[in-house]
């Protein structure tokens, strides 16, 4: 078990630290759902948390080099998911603020959805790749 302090100086427990590829997505969804349930995230928020994870991980596979790393943290009242990849990166400004039109590209709808479903979402670009982090408060609503 790894504990770290968030900027608010609240201890977090590392629940999961794993590399993934496209072939791992089904098992990863099940594992994150189990851990979110154990952490106390109730429905329908747990389903939204797992869907958000799925969207971010699929983006990492599609645009970030085919693989990535997922870390899941729990604090007293939040669950935080961090997904990083080794792709070209992007900035948070490229995530649409309103629902993107359906069109040829279809780009941006997944991260728009993640922003809408979660309590917070941030994007950062590392030296190599992007990192998307989102959080949800524990509880059912």
N, CA, C and O atoms as a GROMACS GRO file, in nm:
protein
  564
    1UNK      N    1   0.084  -0.116   0.000
    1UNK     CA    2   0.000   0.000   0.000
    1UNK      C    3   0.089   0.123   0.000
    1UNK      O    4   0.184   0.134   0.078
    2UNK      N    5   0.057   0.216  -0.089
    2UNK     CA    6   0.132   0.341  -0.099
    2UNK      C    7   0.041   0.456  -0.057
    2UNK      O    8  -0.070   0.468  -0.108
    3UNK      N    9   0.088   0.538   0.033
    3UNK     CA   10   0.014   0.658   0.072
    3UNK      C   11   0.089   0.778   0.020
    3UNK      O   12   0.212   0.783   0.025
    4UNK      N   13   0.014   0.877  -0.030
    4UNK     CA   14   0.076   1.002  -0.071
    4UNK      C   15  -0.016   1.115  -0.031
    4UNK      O   16  -0.134   1.092  -0.003
    5UNK      N   17   0.036   1.234  -0.029
    5UNK     CA   18  -0.044   1.350   0.009
    5UNK      C   19  -0.085   1.426  -0.115
    5UNK      O   20  -0.004   1.452  -0.204
    6UNK      N   21  -0.212   1.463  -0.121
    6UNK     CA   22  -0.262   1.547  -0.229
    6UNK      C   23  -0.226   1.690  -0.197
    6UNK      O   24  -0.179   1.718  -0.086
    7UNK      N   25  -0.247   1.783  -0.292
    7UNK     CA   26  -0.218   1.923  -0.262
    7UNK      C   27  -0.291   1.974  -0.138
    7UNK      O   28  -0.242   2.064  -0.069
    8UNK      N   29  -0.407   1.918  -0.107
    8UNK     CA   30  -0.481   1.959   0.012
    8UNK      C   31  -0.428   1.888   0.137
    8UNK      O   32  -0.487   1.899   0.245
    9UNK      N   33  -0.317   1.816   0.122
    9UNK     CA   34  -0.253   1.743   0.231
    9UNK      C   35  -0.341   1.632   0.288
    9UNK      O   36  -0.332   1.601   0.407
   10UNK      N   37  -0.424   1.574   0.206
   10UNK     CA   38  -0.506   1.463   0.246
   10UNK      C   39  -0.441   1.334   0.197
   10UNK      O   40  -0.403   1.325   0.081
   11UNK      N   41  -0.429   1.235   0.284
   11UNK     CA   42  -0.365   1.110   0.246
   11UNK      C   43  -0.449   1.036   0.143
   11UNK      O   44  -0.571   1.032   0.151
   12UNK      N   45  -0.380   0.977   0.047
   12UNK     CA   46  -0.443   0.894  -0.055
   12UNK      C   47  -0.380   0.757  -0.052
   12UNK      O   48  -0.261   0.742  -0.026
   13UNK      N   49  -0.461   0.657  -0.078
   13UNK     CA   50  -0.412   0.521  -0.090
   13UNK      C   51  -0.412   0.483  -0.237
   13UNK      O   52  -0.511   0.502  -0.308
   14UNK      N   53  -0.301   0.429  -0.283
   14UNK     CA   54  -0.292   0.380  -0.420
   14UNK      C   55  -0.360   0.244  -0.427
   14UNK      O   56  -0.314   0.148  -0.365
   15UNK      N   57  -0.471   0.235  -0.502
   15UNK     CA   58  -0.546   0.110  -0.512
   15UNK      C   59  -0.502   0.026  -0.631
   15UNK      O   60  -0.511  -0.097  -0.627
   16UNK      N   61  -0.455   0.092  -0.736
   16UNK     CA   62  -0.419   0.020  -0.858
   16UNK      C   63  -0.314   0.100  -0.934
   16UNK      O   64  -0.326   0.221  -0.947
   17UNK      N   65  -0.214   0.032  -0.984
   17UNK     CA   66  -0.110   0.092  -1.066
   17UNK      C   67  -0.076  -0.013  -1.172
   17UNK      O   68  -0.007  -0.111  -1.143
   18UNK      N   69  -0.126   0.007  -1.294
   18UNK     CA   70  -0.111  -0.096  -1.395
   18UNK      C   71  -0.091  -0.038  -1.534
   18UNK      O   72  -0.144   0.068  -1.568
   19UNK      N   73  -0.015  -0.109  -1.614
   19UNK     CA   74   0.000  -0.078  -1.757
   19UNK      C   75  -0.115  -0.146  -1.830
   19UNK      O   76  -0.166  -0.248  -1.784
   20UNK      N   77  -0.156  -0.091  -1.944
   20UNK     CA   78  -0.265  -0.151  -2.022
   20UNK      C   79  -0.239  -0.133  -2.171
   20UNK      O   80  -0.165  -0.045  -2.214
   21UNK      N   81  -0.304  -0.221  -2.247
   21UNK     CA   82  -0.313  -0.213  -2.393
   21UNK      C   83  -0.459  -0.240  -2.428
   21UNK      O   84  -0.540  -0.269  -2.340
   22UNK      N   85  -0.493  -0.231  -2.554
   22UNK     CA   86  -0.633  -0.250  -2.596
   22UNK      C   87  -0.689  -0.384  -2.549
   22UNK      O   88  -0.805  -0.391  -2.507
   23UNK      N   89  -0.609  -0.488  -2.556
   23UNK     CA   90  -0.655  -0.622  -2.518
   23UNK      C   91  -0.694  -0.631  -2.370
   23UNK      O   92  -0.767  -0.722  -2.331
   24UNK      N   93  -0.648  -0.538  -2.288
   24UNK     CA   94  -0.672  -0.541  -2.144
   24UNK      C   95  -0.797  -0.465  -2.100
   24UNK      O   96  -0.833  -0.470  -1.982
   25UNK      N   97  -0.865  -0.396  -2.191
   25UNK     CA   98  -0.969  -0.302  -2.151
   25UNK      C   99  -1.087  -0.366  -2.079
   25UNK      O  100  -1.138  -0.309  -1.983
   26UNK      N  101  -1.131  -0.482  -2.123
   26UNK     CA  102  -1.243  -0.548  -2.056
   26UNK      C  103  -1.212  -0.582  -1.911
   26UNK      O  104  -1.290  -0.551  -1.821
   27UNK      N  105  -1.098  -0.645  -1.889
   27UNK     CA  106  -1.058  -0.681  -1.752
   27UNK      C  107  -1.033  -0.556  -1.668
   27UNK      O  108  -1.061  -0.554  -1.548
   28UNK      N  109  -0.980  -0.451  -1.730
   28UNK     CA  110  -0.954  -0.326  -1.657
   28UNK      C  111  -1.084  -0.261  -1.612
   28UNK      O  112  -1.092  -0.212  -1.499
   29UNK      N  113  -1.186  -0.261  -1.698
   29UNK     CA  114  -1.317  -0.207  -1.657
   29UNK      C  115  -1.371  -0.283  -1.537
   29UNK      O  116  -1.419  -0.221  -1.442
   30UNK      N  117  -1.364  -0.414  -1.540
   30UNK     CA  118  -1.414  -0.495  -1.429
   30UNK      C  119  -1.337  -0.466  -1.300
   30UNK      O  120  -1.396  -0.454  -1.193
   31UNK      N  121  -1.205  -0.456  -1.311
   31UNK     CA  122  -1.121  -0.431  -1.192
   31UNK      C  123  -1.150  -0.294  -1.132
   31UNK      O  124  -1.161  -0.281  -1.010
   32UNK      N  125  -1.161  -0.192  -1.216
   32UNK     CA  126  -1.189  -0.057  -1.165
   32UNK      C  127  -1.328  -0.053  -1.103
   32UNK      O  128  -1.348   0.013  -1.001
   33UNK      N  129  -1.425  -0.122  -1.162
   33UNK     CA  130  -1.560  -0.128  -1.104
   33UNK      C  131  -1.556  -0.192  -0.966
   33UNK      O  132  -1.618  -0.142  -0.872
   34UNK      N  133  -1.483  -0.304  -0.952
   34UNK     CA  134  -1.471  -0.371  -0.822
   34UNK      C  135  -1.408  -0.278  -0.717
   34UNK      O  136  -1.456  -0.269  -0.604
   35UNK      N  137  -1.301  -0.211  -0.755
   35UNK     CA  138  -1.232  -0.122  -0.662
   35UNK      C  139  -1.319  -0.001  -0.625
   35UNK      O  140  -1.317   0.044  -0.511
   36UNK      N  141  -1.394   0.052  -0.721
   36UNK     CA  142  -1.484   0.164  -0.693
   36UNK      C  143  -1.594   0.122  -0.598
   36UNK      O  144  -1.632   0.198  -0.509
   37UNK      N  145  -1.647   0.002  -0.615
   37UNK     CA  146  -1.749  -0.052  -0.524
   37UNK      C  147  -1.692  -0.067  -0.384
   37UNK      O  148  -1.754  -0.024  -0.287
   38UNK      N  149  -1.574  -0.127  -0.372
   38UNK     CA  150  -1.510  -0.145  -0.243
   38UNK      C  151  -1.480  -0.011  -0.176
   38UNK      O  152  -1.488   0.001  -0.054
   39UNK      N  153  -1.446   0.090  -0.257
   39UNK     CA  154  -1.416   0.223  -0.202
   39UNK      C  155  -1.541   0.295  -0.152
   39UNK      O  156  -1.532   0.391  -0.076
   40UNK      N  157  -1.660   0.248  -0.195
   40UNK     CA  158  -1.784   0.308  -0.149
   40UNK      C  159  -1.853   0.398  -0.250
   40UNK      O  160  -1.941   0.475  -0.213
   41UNK      N  161  -1.814   0.389  -0.376
   41UNK     CA  162  -1.879   0.469  -0.479
   41UNK      C  163  -2.006   0.397  -0.521
   41UNK      O  164  -2.001   0.287  -0.577
   42UNK      N  165  -2.120   0.460  -0.494
   42UNK     CA  166  -2.249   0.398  -0.524
   42UNK      C  167  -2.295   0.425  -0.665
   42UNK      O  168  -2.240   0.510  -0.736
   43UNK      N  169  -2.398   0.352  -0.706
   43UNK     CA  170  -2.459   0.372  -0.837
   43UNK      C  171  -2.547   0.496  -0.833
   43UNK      O  172  -2.601   0.524  -0.726
   44UNK      N  173  -2.566   0.570  -0.937
   44UNK     CA  174  -2.514   0.546  -1.071
   44UNK      C  175  -2.373   0.603  -1.093
   44UNK      O  176  -2.317   0.590  -1.201
   45UNK      N  177  -2.317   0.665  -0.989
   45UNK     CA  178  -2.186   0.729  -1.003
   45UNK      C  179  -2.076   0.628  -1.036
   45UNK      O  180  -1.982   0.659  -1.108
   46UNK      N  181  -2.088   0.506  -0.982
   46UNK     CA  182  -1.984   0.407  -1.010
   46UNK      C  183  -1.982   0.373  -1.159
   46UNK      O  184  -1.875   0.362  -1.218
   47UNK      N  185  -2.098   0.357  -1.220
   47UNK     CA  186  -2.105   0.331  -1.364
   47UNK      C  187  -2.045   0.447  -1.443
   47UNK      O  188  -1.978   0.425  -1.543
   48UNK      N  189  -2.070   0.569  -1.399
   48UNK     CA  190  -2.015   0.687  -1.466
   48UNK      C  191  -1.863   0.692  -1.450
   48UNK      O  192  -1.792   0.729  -1.544
   49UNK      N  193  -1.813   0.655  -1.331
   49UNK     CA  194  -1.669   0.653  -1.307
   49UNK      C  195  -1.602   0.554  -1.402
   49UNK      O  196  -1.498   0.584  -1.461
   50UNK      N  197  -1.661   0.435  -1.416
   50UNK     CA  198  -1.603   0.331  -1.502
   50UNK      C  199  -1.614   0.372  -1.649
   50UNK      O  200  -1.520   0.348  -1.726
   51UNK      N  201  -1.724   0.432  -1.689
   51UNK     CA  202  -1.737   0.480  -1.826
   51UNK      C  203  -1.633   0.589  -1.855
   51UNK      O  204  -1.573   0.590  -1.962
   52UNK      N  205  -1.613   0.679  -1.760
   52UNK     CA  206  -1.511   0.783  -1.776
   52UNK      C  207  -1.373   0.718  -1.794
   52UNK      O  208  -1.296   0.759  -1.882
   53UNK      N  209  -1.342   0.619  -1.711
   53UNK     CA  210  -1.214   0.548  -1.723
   53UNK      C  211  -1.201   0.486  -1.861
   53UNK      O  212  -1.095   0.494  -1.924
   54UNK      N  213  -1.307   0.423  -1.908
   54UNK     CA  214  -1.306   0.358  -2.039
   54UNK      C  215  -1.277   0.460  -2.150
   54UNK      O  216  -1.197   0.432  -2.240
   55UNK      N  217  -1.341   0.576  -2.145
   55UNK     CA  218  -1.319   0.678  -2.248
   55UNK      C  219  -1.174   0.728  -2.247
   55UNK      O  220  -1.112   0.743  -2.353
   56UNK      N  221  -1.120   0.752  -2.128
   56UNK     CA  222  -0.983   0.804  -2.119
   56UNK      C  223  -0.882   0.698  -2.163
   56UNK      O  224  -0.786   0.729  -2.234
   57UNK      N  225  -0.902   0.575  -2.121
   57UNK     CA  226  -0.810   0.467  -2.158
   57UNK      C  227  -0.817   0.440  -2.308
   57UNK      O  228  -0.713   0.418  -2.372
   58UNK      N  229  -0.937   0.442  -2.366
   58UNK     CA  230  -0.949   0.423  -2.511
   58UNK      C  231  -0.876   0.533  -2.587
   58UNK      O  232  -0.812   0.507  -2.688
   59UNK      N  233  -0.885   0.657  -2.538
   59UNK     CA  234  -0.810   0.766  -2.601
   59UNK      C  235  -0.660   0.741  -2.593
   59UNK      O  236  -0.588   0.767  -2.690
   60UNK      N  237  -0.614   0.692  -2.479
   60UNK     CA  238  -0.471   0.663  -2.464
   60UNK      C  239  -0.427   0.556  -2.564
   60UNK      O  240  -0.319   0.567  -2.623
   61UNK      N  241  -0.508   0.454  -2.581
   61UNK     CA  242  -0.475   0.348  -2.676
   61UNK      C  243  -0.479   0.402  -2.819
   61UNK      O  244  -0.388   0.376  -2.898
   62UNK      N  245  -0.583   0.477  -2.852
   62UNK     CA  246  -0.603   0.526  -2.988
   62UNK      C  247  -0.503   0.635  -3.028
   62UNK      O  248  -0.451   0.634  -3.140
   63UNK      N  249  -0.478   0.728  -2.937
   63UNK     CA  250  -0.397   0.845  -2.972
   63UNK      C  251  -0.263   0.853  -2.900
   63UNK      O  252  -0.179   0.937  -2.933
   64UNK      N  253  -0.242   0.766  -2.802
   64UNK     CA  254  -0.124   0.779  -2.718
   64UNK      C  255  -0.022   0.669  -2.730
   64UNK      O  256   0.052   0.642  -2.634
   65UNK      N  257  -0.016   0.604  -2.843
   65UNK     CA  258   0.089   0.506  -2.862
   65UNK      C  259   0.047   0.362  -2.840
   65UNK      O  260   0.132   0.273  -2.843
   66UNK      N  261  -0.081   0.335  -2.818
   66UNK     CA  262  -0.128   0.198  -2.806
   66UNK      C  263  -0.129   0.139  -2.667
   66UNK      O  264  -0.176   0.027  -2.647
   67UNK      N  265  -0.077   0.213  -2.569
   67UNK     CA  266  -0.075   0.162  -2.432
   67UNK      C  267  -0.068   0.280  -2.336
   67UNK      O  268  -0.057   0.395  -2.378
   68UNK      N  269  -0.075   0.249  -2.209
   68UNK     CA  270  -0.066   0.355  -2.109
   68UNK      C  271  -0.058   0.297  -1.970
   68UNK      O  272  -0.044   0.176  -1.951
   69UNK      N  273  -0.067   0.386  -1.872
   69UNK     CA  274  -0.064   0.348  -1.731
   69UNK      C  275  -0.186   0.406  -1.662
   69UNK      O  276  -0.219   0.523  -1.683
   70UNK      N  277  -0.252   0.326  -1.582
   70UNK     CA  278  -0.365   0.371  -1.503
   70UNK      C  279  -0.331   0.360  -1.357
   70UNK      O  280  -0.283   0.256  -1.310
   71UNK      N  281  -0.356   0.468  -1.283
   71UNK     CA  282  -0.339   0.468  -1.138
   71UNK      C  283  -0.472   0.511  -1.076
   71UNK      O  284  -0.533   0.608  -1.121
   72UNK      N  285  -0.514   0.439  -0.974
   72UNK     CA  286  -0.639   0.468  -0.906
   72UNK      C  287  -0.606   0.494  -0.760
   72UNK      O  288  -0.542   0.412  -0.694
   73UNK      N  289  -0.652   0.609  -0.709
   73UNK     CA  290  -0.624   0.650  -0.572
   73UNK      C  291  -0.755   0.673  -0.497
   73UNK      O  292  -0.855   0.714  -0.555
   74UNK      N  293  -0.752   0.645  -0.368
   74UNK     CA  294  -0.867   0.674  -0.283
   74UNK      C  295  -0.822   0.758  -0.165
   74UNK      O  296  -0.723   0.727  -0.098
   75UNK      N  297  -0.897   0.865  -0.140
   75UNK     CA  298  -0.878   0.941  -0.017
   75UNK      C  299  -1.003   0.918   0.068
   75UNK      O  300  -1.088   0.835   0.034
   76UNK      N  301  -1.014   0.990   0.176
   76UNK     CA  302  -1.127   0.971   0.266
   76UNK      C  303  -1.262   0.986   0.194
   76UNK      O  304  -1.355   0.910   0.219
   77UNK      N  305  -1.271   1.085   0.103
   77UNK     CA  306  -1.400   1.110   0.040
   77UNK      C  307  -1.397   1.119  -0.112
   77UNK      O  308  -1.496   1.161  -0.172
   78UNK      N  309  -1.286   1.081  -0.175
   78UNK     CA  310  -1.281   1.085  -0.322
   78UNK      C  311  -1.211   0.963  -0.380
   78UNK      O  312  -1.133   0.894  -0.313
   79UNK      N  313  -1.241   0.940  -0.505
   79UNK     CA  314  -1.174   0.839  -0.585
   79UNK      C  315  -1.115   0.914  -0.703
   79UNK      O  316  -1.184   0.993  -0.768
   80UNK      N  317  -0.987   0.891  -0.732
   80UNK     CA  318  -0.917   0.964  -0.837
   80UNK      C  319  -0.853   0.865  -0.933
   80UNK      O  320  -0.784   0.772  -0.892
   81UNK      N  321  -0.876   0.888  -1.061
   81UNK     CA  322  -0.819   0.804  -1.166
   81UNK      C  323  -0.723   0.889  -1.249
   81UNK      O  324  -0.758   0.999  -1.291
   82UNK      N  325  -0.604   0.837  -1.272
   82UNK     CA  326  -0.503   0.907  -1.351
   82UNK      C  327  -0.456   0.812  -1.462
   82UNK      O  328  -0.410   0.702  -1.435
   83UNK      N  329  -0.469   0.858  -1.586
   83UNK     CA  330  -0.428   0.778  -1.701
   83UNK      C  331  -0.321   0.856  -1.775
   83UNK      O  332  -0.341   0.973  -1.809
   84UNK      N  333  -0.208   0.792  -1.801
   84UNK     CA  334  -0.102   0.857  -1.876
   84UNK      C  335  -0.063   0.768  -1.994
   84UNK      O  336  -0.077   0.646  -1.990
   85UNK      N  337  -0.015   0.834  -2.099
   85UNK     CA  338   0.026   0.761  -2.219
   85UNK      C  339   0.157   0.821  -2.271
   85UNK      O  340   0.213   0.912  -2.210
   86UNK      N  341   0.204   0.770  -2.382
   86UNK     CA  342   0.330   0.815  -2.440
   86UNK      C  343   0.311   0.874  -2.579
   86UNK      O  344   0.402   0.868  -2.662
   87UNK      N  345   0.193   0.930  -2.605
   87UNK     CA  346   0.162   0.988  -2.735
   87UNK      C  347   0.211   1.131  -2.745
   87UNK      O  348   0.296   1.175  -2.667
   88UNK      N  349   0.157   1.204  -2.843
   88UNK     CA  350   0.202   1.341  -2.867
   88UNK      C  351   0.152   1.442  -2.763
   88UNK      O  352   0.202   1.554  -2.757
   89UNK      N  353   0.055   1.404  -2.683
   89UNK     CA  354   0.000   1.495  -2.583
   89UNK      C  355  -0.099   1.592  -2.644
   89UNK      O  356  -0.110   1.604  -2.766
   90UNK      N  357  -0.170   1.661  -2.557
   90UNK     CA  358  -0.267   1.762  -2.599
   90UNK      C  359  -0.293   1.850  -2.478
   90UNK      O  360  -0.254   1.817  -2.367
   91UNK      N  361  -0.359   1.962  -2.499
   91UNK     CA  362  -0.386   2.048  -2.385
   91UNK      C  363  -0.534   2.049  -2.352
   91UNK      O  364  -0.618   2.014  -2.434
   92UNK      N  365  -0.565   2.089  -2.232
   92UNK     CA  366  -0.702   2.086  -2.183
   92UNK      C  367  -0.794   2.174  -2.267
   92UNK      O  368  -0.914   2.148  -2.276
   93UNK      N  369  -0.738   2.278  -2.328
   93UNK     CA  370  -0.818   2.365  -2.413
   93UNK      C  371  -0.875   2.296  -2.535
   93UNK      O  372  -0.970   2.346  -2.595
   94UNK      N  373  -0.819   2.182  -2.572
   94UNK     CA  374  -0.870   2.110  -2.688
   94UNK      C  375  -0.992   2.023  -2.654
   94UNK      O  376  -1.056   1.968  -2.744
   95UNK      N  377  -1.024   2.010  -2.526
   95UNK     CA  378  -1.143   1.935  -2.485
   95UNK      C  379  -1.264   2.029  -2.501
   95UNK      O  380  -1.267   2.136  -2.440
   96UNK      N  381  -1.362   1.989  -2.581
   96UNK     CA  382  -1.476   2.077  -2.606
   96UNK      C  383  -1.551   2.113  -2.478
   96UNK      O  384  -1.564   2.032  -2.387
   97UNK      N  385  -1.600   2.238  -2.473
   97UNK     CA  386  -1.680   2.284  -2.359
   97UNK      C  387  -1.828   2.252  -2.379
   97UNK      O  388  -1.903   2.245  -2.282
   98UNK      N  389  -1.869   2.233  -2.503
   98UNK     CA  390  -2.007   2.194  -2.532
   98UNK      C  391  -2.004   2.069  -2.620
   98UNK      O  392  -1.901   2.036  -2.679
   99UNK      N  393  -2.116   2.001  -2.626
   99UNK     CA  394  -2.123   1.875  -2.700
   99UNK      C  395  -2.080   1.895  -2.845
   99UNK      O  396  -2.140   1.973  -2.918
  100UNK      N  397  -1.975   1.824  -2.887
  100UNK     CA  398  -1.928   1.837  -3.025
  100UNK      C  399  -2.031   1.783  -3.124
  100UNK      O  400  -2.102   1.687  -3.095
  101UNK      N  401  -2.038   1.846  -3.237
  101UNK     CA  402  -2.127   1.800  -3.344
  101UNK      C  403  -2.084   1.662  -3.390
  101UNK      O  404  -1.966   1.629  -3.392
  102UNK      N  405  -2.183   1.582  -3.427
  102UNK     CA  406  -2.152   1.456  -3.491
  102UNK      C  407  -2.100   1.488  -3.630
  102UNK      O  408  -2.162   1.565  -3.703
  103UNK      N  409  -1.992   1.430  -3.664
  103UNK     CA  410  -1.935   1.459  -3.795
  103UNK      C  411  -1.831   1.357  -3.832
  103UNK      O  412  -1.821   1.250  -3.771
  104UNK      N  413  -1.756   1.390  -3.929
  104UNK     CA  414  -1.655   1.297  -3.981
  104UNK      C  415  -1.552   1.260  -3.876
  104UNK      O  416  -1.511   1.144  -3.868
  105UNK      N  417  -1.508   1.357  -3.796
  105UNK     CA  418  -1.399   1.327  -3.703
  105UNK      C  419  -1.449   1.260  -3.576
  105UNK      O  420  -1.385   1.167  -3.527
  106UNK      N  421  -1.560   1.305  -3.521
  106UNK     CA  422  -1.610   1.249  -3.396
  106UNK      C  423  -1.516   1.273  -3.279
  106UNK      O  424  -1.533   1.213  -3.173
  107UNK      N  425  -1.416   1.360  -3.296
  107UNK     CA  426  -1.315   1.384  -3.194
  107UNK      C  427  -1.371   1.469  -3.080
  107UNK      O  428  -1.450   1.561  -3.102
  108UNK      N  429  -1.329   1.437  -2.959
  108UNK     CA  430  -1.360   1.520  -2.844
  108UNK      C  431  -1.482   1.481  -2.766
  108UNK      O  432  -1.500   1.529  -2.654
  109UNK      N  433  -1.566   1.395  -2.818
  109UNK     CA  434  -1.690   1.360  -2.748
  109UNK      C  435  -1.662   1.282  -2.619
  109UNK      O  436  -1.730   1.304  -2.519
  110UNK      N  437  -1.564   1.193  -2.621
  110UNK     CA  438  -1.535   1.112  -2.503
  110UNK      C  439  -1.486   1.196  -2.386
  110UNK      O  440  -1.534   1.180  -2.275
  111UNK      N  441  -1.391   1.284  -2.410
  111UNK     CA  442  -1.340   1.368  -2.301
  111UNK      C  443  -1.442   1.473  -2.259
  111UNK      O  444  -1.445   1.512  -2.142
  112UNK      N  445  -1.525   1.520  -2.352
  112UNK     CA  446  -1.636   1.608  -2.314
  112UNK      C  447  -1.726   1.535  -2.215
  112UNK      O  448  -1.768   1.592  -2.114
  113UNK      N  449  -1.757   1.409  -2.245
  113UNK     CA  450  -1.841   1.327  -2.159
  113UNK      C  451  -1.776   1.307  -2.022
  113UNK      O  452  -1.843   1.316  -1.919
  114UNK      N  453  -1.646   1.279  -2.020
  114UNK     CA  454  -1.575   1.261  -1.893
  114UNK      C  455  -1.587   1.388  -1.809
  114UNK      O  456  -1.615   1.380  -1.689
  115UNK      N  457  -1.567   1.502  -1.870
  115UNK     CA  458  -1.578   1.629  -1.797
  115UNK      C  459  -1.718   1.646  -1.738
  115UNK      O  460  -1.732   1.696  -1.626
  116UNK      N  461  -1.821   1.606  -1.812
  116UNK     CA  462  -1.960   1.622  -1.766
  116UNK      C  463  -1.995   1.524  -1.653
  116UNK      O  464  -2.072   1.559  -1.563
  117UNK      N  465  -1.940   1.403  -1.656
  117UNK     CA  466  -1.979   1.300  -1.560
  117UNK      C  467  -1.903   1.306  -1.429
  117UNK      O  468  -1.952   1.255  -1.328
  118UNK      N  469  -1.787   1.365  -1.427
  118UNK     CA  470  -1.702   1.360  -1.309
  118UNK      C  471  -1.705   1.492  -1.233
  118UNK      O  472  -1.753   1.593  -1.284
  119UNK      N  473  -1.653   1.491  -1.112
  119UNK     CA  474  -1.650   1.613  -1.030
  119UNK      C  475  -1.538   1.707  -1.072
  119UNK      O  476  -1.549   1.828  -1.056
  120UNK      N  477  -1.429   1.652  -1.125
  120UNK     CA  478  -1.322   1.735  -1.179
  120UNK      C  479  -1.243   1.654  -1.279
  120UNK      O  480  -1.234   1.531  -1.270
  121UNK      N  481  -1.186   1.724  -1.376
  121UNK     CA  482  -1.101   1.660  -1.476
  121UNK      C  483  -0.993   1.759  -1.514
  121UNK      O  484  -1.021   1.877  -1.535
  122UNK      N  485  -0.871   1.711  -1.524
  122UNK     CA  486  -0.763   1.797  -1.573
  122UNK      C  487  -0.673   1.718  -1.667
  122UNK      O  488  -0.660   1.596  -1.657
  123UNK      N  489  -0.614   1.792  -1.758
  123UNK     CA  490  -0.525   1.734  -1.858
  123UNK      C  491  -0.390   1.802  -1.844
  123UNK      O  492  -0.382   1.924  -1.829
  124UNK      N  493  -0.285   1.724  -1.850
  124UNK     CA  494  -0.151   1.782  -1.852
  124UNK      C  495  -0.068   1.705  -1.952
  124UNK      O  496  -0.092   1.586  -1.978
  125UNK      N  497   0.030   1.772  -2.008
  125UNK     CA  498   0.122   1.709  -2.102
  125UNK      C  499   0.255   1.693  -2.033
  125UNK      O  500   0.313   1.789  -1.983
  126UNK      N  501   0.303   1.571  -2.031
  126UNK     CA  502   0.435   1.541  -1.974
  126UNK      C  503   0.540   1.563  -2.083
  126UNK      O  504   0.507   1.605  -2.194
  127UNK      N  505   0.664   1.534  -2.050
  127UNK     CA  506   0.769   1.542  -2.150
  127UNK      C  507   0.735   1.452  -2.268
  127UNK      O  508   0.758   1.488  -2.383
  128UNK      N  509   0.680   1.338  -2.239
  128UNK     CA  510   0.630   1.248  -2.341
  128UNK      C  511   0.489   1.210  -2.301
  128UNK      O  512   0.468   1.155  -2.192
  129UNK      N  513   0.392   1.238  -2.385
  129UNK     CA  514   0.257   1.192  -2.361
  129UNK      C  515   0.169   1.289  -2.284
  129UNK      O  516   0.208   1.400  -2.251
  130UNK      N  517   0.049   1.241  -2.259
  130UNK     CA  518  -0.053   1.319  -2.187
  130UNK      C  519  -0.091   1.246  -2.060
  130UNK      O  520  -0.070   1.126  -2.046
  131UNK      N  521  -0.147   1.321  -1.967
  131UNK     CA  522  -0.199   1.264  -1.843
  131UNK      C  523  -0.337   1.326  -1.820
  131UNK      O  524  -0.351   1.448  -1.814
  132UNK      N  525  -0.438   1.242  -1.807
  132UNK     CA  526  -0.573   1.285  -1.777
  132UNK      C  527  -0.607   1.233  -1.638
  132UNK      O  528  -0.593   1.114  -1.610
  133UNK      N  529  -0.652   1.323  -1.553
  133UNK     CA  530  -0.688   1.287  -1.415
  133UNK      C  531  -0.829   1.335  -1.388
  133UNK      O  532  -0.863   1.450  -1.417
  134UNK      N  533  -0.911   1.248  -1.334
  134UNK     CA  534  -1.045   1.290  -1.294
  134UNK      C  535  -1.077   1.233  -1.157
  134UNK      O  536  -1.019   1.133  -1.114
  135UNK      N  537  -1.171   1.299  -1.088
  135UNK     CA  538  -1.209   1.258  -0.953
  135UNK      C  539  -1.361   1.253  -0.941
  135UNK      O  540  -1.435   1.318  -1.015
  136UNK      N  541  -1.404   1.174  -0.843
  136UNK     CA  542  -1.545   1.170  -0.803
  136UNK      C  543  -1.549   1.159  -0.652
  136UNK      O  544  -1.469   1.088  -0.590
  137UNK      N  545  -1.644   1.230  -0.595
  137UNK     CA  546  -1.668   1.217  -0.451
  137UNK      C  547  -1.733   1.082  -0.424
  137UNK      O  548  -1.816   1.036  -0.502
  138UNK      N  549  -1.695   1.020  -0.314
  138UNK     CA  550  -1.754   0.891  -0.279
  138UNK      C  551  -1.896   0.911  -0.228
  138UNK      O  552  -1.931   1.018  -0.178
  139UNK      N  553  -1.976   0.808  -0.242
  139UNK     CA  554  -2.116   0.815  -0.205
  139UNK      C  555  -2.200   0.787  -0.328
  139UNK      O  556  -2.146   0.763  -0.436
  140UNK      N  557  -2.328   0.790  -0.312
  140UNK     CA  558  -2.416   0.752  -0.422
  140UNK      C  559  -2.464   0.870  -0.506
  140UNK      O  560  -2.513   0.849  -0.617
  141UNK      N  561  -2.450   0.993  -0.456
  141UNK     CA  562  -2.500   1.106  -0.536
  141UNK      C  563  -2.394   1.212  -0.549
  141UNK      O  564  -2.418   1.315  -0.613
   0.00000   0.00000   0.00000
